[in-house]
Amino acid sequence: MSLIVQKFGGTSVADTDKIKAAARKAVRAHQNGHQVVMVVSAMGKNTDMLVGMAHEVCEKPKAREMDMLLSTGEQVSVALMAMAIHSLGFKAVSLTGGQIGIKTDSTHTKARIESISTERMKRLLDDGNIVIAAGFQGIDDGLNITTLGRGGSDTTAVALAAVLQADACEIYTDVDGVFTTDPRVLPEARKTHQVRYDEMLELASLGAGVMHSRSIEFAKKFDVPIHVRSSLSDSPGSLIWDQSEAPDRPVTGAAVTRDEARISLINIPDKPGVSYELFSNIANAHVTVDMIVQNAALDGNANISFTVPKDELPVTLDAVKETLDGFGQGTITSCDNVSKISVVGTGMAQQTGVANMMFESLVEANINMEMITTSEIKISALISRDDMLNALRAVHDRFDLHSKPTTVKTLDLDHFTHQRSADALEVVARLQGVGMEALFIDDINLDESQASVAVFGVPNRQGIAALIFDRIAAAGIFVDMIVQSYPIEQEAVIGFTVPKSDLDRAIEVTEAVAMELGCQKVTSRRDIDKLSVSGIGLRSHTGVAIGMFKALSNAGINIQIMNTSEVRVNVIVDGEDGGRALKCLRAAFAEAIH
């Protein structure tokens, strides 16, 4: 008999009528011959109400007591859901996270799942029950109730689907599926039929509200397809798995991250250990860094810019100032009125000119880019917050995301089945013993085929990056990494990498356009190596980039250029250091490599 996990979010169980509607969906699946596990969130604004009450009685509530309090929201929902199913004449049992056997670490309010027992759930299912699991919660070794933090119910659902070897994991929400961008912001956004795990990871991290990135990490790690569908209708929704809707399209979706703050460190030492010291101090302040841009250095000095959530700017500045005092040189600038516009798609890795298309769309919308960073499947630019909606519409239109692709892979989602690989099942069994959310490194790779070009003294005005990369694309040169630093004294640095075989042509094209634009100078490096750490959990495990920086610092290896994404961290080092750097990184992440 097949098994389905169905998750219903807070808006889908916001009142008793919606609870009854969700119960009917579960009963319908049960009548169709499936065993059903439901994962249920707290009702509507229940969690917000509980948080408000906590702060009314205590200015700084203890994390343990907050978990004890907030876990009650899901317990109310699962009990009511069981009653609703009973009223329809079917058997159901509600269980808390602890009663299921969801074992977590002891990090209250943001615990990680270590293991999940399946015995009780399987026994209840075999007895004909619909099992209703409280999302968002577990229990630690001391029998303390823990909660999983943001996206906790999604994470619970996918984790249960993994350990139960479910045939489907259905996420019911208040939208019809996964869209090319937030349909509440752009009405022309289009529902996608299917999207790859990596694409969804990037979109979720950028603020696409349908799914939390942590649950997508689970899905990718354990090969669990996720069917996102509306709790308000029977439309087929969208499938998140290992295939794309239209592989020939370079871009799958676009997103804007609204409330960002930018910090720039100017004229800091260009030597090993600088990045490690800076970002480890920021991590110690419990701040998550997003967009990191370090470009080519000049005259022994480097500039590093990065973004953090707007509300974490003050504490980040304190950590950065302390670091700068240790350097003995450098200055800091910051701004809290910026947003990040991004496009995502696995298809861009095989096509030239994708970045240029995005840059041109922003130029045409009269929007200036303050920073640029790219990865293999994502291009991001930092812009003024005032321009974010115009920027989102501009890139969405430019990549024709509102229209259906001419060639689309379609699936009958209501009858979709997926045979999980033996490797995925082995990973489930192995990580049940060491922690299901453990860092999972797929590969640490050394690429010796790249060369770098840097343009210094780039005027801070619209259209410069678009013009440079238009000329590069016209020459048929494939560009890999692109970074544009924040402009200092109205001048920026744009750096990029190209295949070594194309370096001479790239220099020729870049020097011509640099002279035309009045840039300061063009430099190049043929003898560089690119190192990439790719895997699952690179963002939720905030120490990955720091671990890279530490390993390279300890080996006396300097980082020339860097960029980061949800699934990969890339650094450029001197060519003579590449082999040694690869050994250092493999040693540093030996326990996480699979």
Sequence and secondary structure as in RCSB ss.txt:
>XXXX:A:sequence
MSLIVQKFGGTSVADTDKIKAAARKAVRAHQNGHQVVMVVSAMGKNTDMLVGMAHEVCEKPKAREMDMLLSTGEQ
VSVALMAMAIHSLGFKAVSLTGGQIGIKTDSTHTKARIESISTERMKRLLDDGNIVIAAGFQGIDDGLNITTLGR
GGSDTTAVALAAVLQADACEIYTDVDGVFTTDPRVLPEARKTHQVRYDEMLELASLGAGVMHSRSIEFAKKFDVP
IHVRSSLSDSPGSLIWDQSEAPDRPVTGAAVTRDEARISLINIPDKPGVSYELFSNIANAHVTVDMIVQNAALDG
NANISFTVPKDELPVTLDAVKETLDGFGQGTITSCDNVSKISVVGTGMAQQTGVANMMFESLVEANINMEMITTS
EIKISALISRDDMLNALRAVHDRFDLHSKPTTVKTLDLDHFTHQRSADALEVVARLQGVGMEALFIDDINLDESQ
ASVAVFGVPNRQGIAALIFDRIAAAGIFVDMIVQSYPIEQEAVIGFTVPKSDLDRAIEVTEAVAMELGCQKVTSR
RDIDKLSVSGIGLRSHTGVAIGMFKALSNAGINIQIMNTSEVRVNVIVDGEDGGRALKCLRAAFAEAIH
>XXXX:A:secstr
  EEEEEE GGGGSSHHHHHHHHHHHHHHHHTT EEEEEE   TTHHHHHHHHHHHH SS  HHHHHHHHHHHHH
HHHHHHHHHHHHTT  EEEE HHHHTEEE S TTS  EEEE  HHHHHHHHTT EEEEETTEEE TT  EEE  T
THHHHHHHHHHHHTT SEEEEEESSSS BSS TTT TT  B SEEEHHHHHHHHHTT TTS HHHHHHHHHHT  
EEEEESSS    EEEES  S TT S  EEEEEEEEEEEEEEEEE STTHHHHHHHHHHHTT     EEE   BTT
EEEEEEEEEGGGHHHHHHHHHHHHHHHT  EEEEEEEEEEEEEE GGGGG SSHHHHHHHHHHHTT   SEEEE 
SSEEEEEEEGGGHHHHHHHHHHHTTTTS  SS     GGG      HHHHHHHHHHHHH TT  EEEEEEEE SE
EEEEEEEEESSTTHHHHHHHHHHHTT     EEE   BTTEEEEEEEEEGGGHHHHHHHHHHHHHHHT SEEEEE
SSEEEEEEEEE TTTSTHHHHHHHHHHHHTT    EEEE SSEEEEEEEGGGHHHHHHHHHHHTGGGB 
